[in-house]
Amino acid sequence: MSDRLIRAAGGVVYSYAPDGALTLLLIRDRHRAWTLPKGHLEPGEDDEAAALREIAEETGVTCVIERPLARVRYPIYRRGVWRRKEVAYFLARAPHVAPTPATAEGIAVAAWVPPETALSSLTYPQLREVVQQALALLQP
């Protein structure tokens, strides 16, 4: 495995629907996975700035970061080499506006969903834990 750590950032973005219901922002990516919006850090960019930029690029939703949530590490296979990837996730709040998926980046869907739907839809189990951490902070 390559020693080079690939860094990315994203968020559990929440909003309240017009009826007051809590909703979370999910995307369906180029791998047909339901996941949280996230992406790589640009040179000189910190985790928080990257999360805000990537969420906006992938979903068209502008949010405000409230606090760090978790760092998730996992191996990825790219260009014939296994590498380590670390994603910093933040809790972020956004206005309840219609998301626009970045189809040019392979994002097929961006949608606000109820928390139960988010937990049952997420493709990657480690992201369920991140969402559960976020929900624990949002419960009154």
C-alpha positions as CSV (number, residue, x, y, z in Angstrom):
1,M,0.0,0.0,0.0
2,S,1.2,3.5,-0.9
3,D,2.2,5.7,2.1
4,R,0.5,8.7,0.5
5,L,-2.6,9.6,2.3
6,I,-5.4,10.9,0.1
7,R,-7.4,13.5,2.0
8,A,-11.0,14.5,1.4
9,A,-13.8,16.3,3.2
10,G,-17.6,16.4,3.2
11,G,-20.6,16.7,5.4
12,V,-23.8,15.5,7.0
13,V,-25.8,18.4,5.7
14,Y,-29.2,19.0,7.4
15,S,-32.1,21.2,6.8
16,Y,-35.7,21.5,7.9
17,A,-38.4,21.1,5.3
18,P,-41.3,23.6,5.2
19,D,-43.3,21.4,7.4
20,G,-40.5,21.4,10.0
21,A,-39.3,17.9,9.4
22,L,-35.6,17.2,9.7
23,T,-34.0,16.2,6.4
24,L,-30.5,15.1,5.3
25,L,-28.7,15.7,2.0
26,L,-27.6,12.5,0.1
27,I,-26.2,12.0,-3.3
28,R,-26.1,9.0,-5.7
29,D,-22.6,9.0,-7.1
30,R,-21.0,7.6,-10.3
31,H,-20.6,4.2,-8.6
32,R,-24.4,4.1,-8.0
33,A,-23.8,4.4,-4.3
34,W,-25.9,6.5,-2.0
35,T,-23.5,8.5,0.0
36,L,-22.7,11.9,1.6
37,P,-21.4,14.8,-0.5
38,K,-17.6,14.9,-0.2
39,G,-14.5,15.4,-2.3
40,H,-10.7,16.0,-2.4
41,L,-8.8,18.9,-0.9
42,E,-7.3,21.4,-3.3
43,P,-3.7,22.5,-2.7
44,G,-3.6,24.9,0.3
45,E,-7.2,24.2,1.3
46,D,-8.2,23.1,4.8
47,D,-10.8,20.4,5.6
48,E,-13.6,22.9,6.3
49,A,-13.1,24.9,3.1
50,A,-12.9,21.7,1.1
51,A,-16.2,20.4,2.6
52,L,-18.0,23.6,1.9
53,R,-16.7,23.7,-1.7
54,E,-17.4,20.1,-2.5
55,I,-20.9,20.1,-1.0
56,A,-21.7,23.2,-3.1
57,E,-20.1,21.7,-6.3
58,E,-21.8,18.3,-6.0
59,T,-25.3,19.5,-4.9
60,G,-25.6,23.2,-5.6
61,V,-26.4,23.7,-1.9
62,T,-24.5,26.3,0.1
63,C,-24.2,25.4,3.8
64,V,-22.6,26.5,7.0
65,I,-20.4,24.2,9.0
66,E,-21.4,23.8,12.6
67,R,-18.8,21.4,14.0
68,P,-16.5,18.5,13.1
69,L,-18.1,15.0,13.2
70,A,-15.6,12.3,12.3
71,R,-12.7,11.2,10.3
72,V,-13.2,8.0,8.3
73,R,-10.2,6.1,6.8
74,Y,-10.4,3.3,4.3
75,P,-8.3,1.8,1.5
76,I,-8.9,2.6,-2.2
77,Y,-7.4,1.1,-5.3
78,R,-6.3,3.6,-7.9
79,R,-4.0,3.3,-10.8
80,G,-2.8,-0.1,-9.8
81,V,-1.9,0.9,-6.2
82,W,-3.7,0.6,-2.9
83,R,-3.8,3.9,-1.1
84,R,-5.2,5.1,2.2
85,K,-8.0,7.7,2.1
86,E,-9.1,9.9,5.0
87,V,-12.4,11.9,4.8
88,A,-13.1,14.6,7.4
89,Y,-16.9,14.9,7.9
90,F,-18.6,17.9,9.4
91,L,-22.1,18.7,10.6
92,A,-23.5,21.4,8.3
93,R,-26.8,23.3,8.1
94,A,-28.3,24.6,4.9
95,P,-31.5,26.3,3.8
96,H,-34.1,23.9,2.4
97,V,-33.5,24.6,-1.3
98,A,-33.8,22.2,-4.2
99,P,-30.4,20.5,-4.7
100,T,-28.9,20.3,-8.2
101,P,-26.8,17.2,-8.8
102,A,-23.4,17.8,-10.5
103,T,-24.1,15.4,-13.4
104,A,-20.8,16.3,-15.1
105,E,-19.1,14.9,-11.9
106,G,-21.2,11.7,-12.1
107,I,-23.7,12.7,-9.4
108,A,-27.0,11.3,-10.7
109,V,-29.2,12.4,-7.8
110,A,-28.9,14.9,-4.9
111,A,-31.9,14.8,-2.6
112,W,-33.2,15.8,0.9
113,V,-34.4,12.7,2.7
114,P,-35.7,11.9,6.2
115,P,-33.1,10.6,8.6
116,E,-34.6,7.0,8.6
117,T,-34.3,6.9,4.8
118,A,-30.7,8.2,4.9
119,L,-29.7,5.5,7.4
120,S,-31.3,2.7,5.4
121,S,-30.1,4.0,2.0
122,L,-26.4,4.7,2.6
123,T,-24.3,2.2,0.7
124,Y,-21.3,2.4,3.1
125,P,-21.8,1.1,6.7
126,Q,-19.2,3.5,8.2
127,L,-21.2,6.4,6.9
128,R,-24.2,5.2,8.9
129,E,-22.1,5.7,12.1
130,V,-21.3,9.3,11.0
131,V,-24.9,10.1,10.3
132,Q,-25.9,8.6,13.7
133,Q,-23.4,10.9,15.4
134,A,-24.9,13.8,13.6
135,L,-28.5,12.8,14.5
136,A,-27.5,12.4,18.2
137,L,-26.3,16.1,18.1
138,L,-29.5,17.2,16.4
139,Q,-32.0,15.5,18.8
140,P,-33.5,17.9,21.3
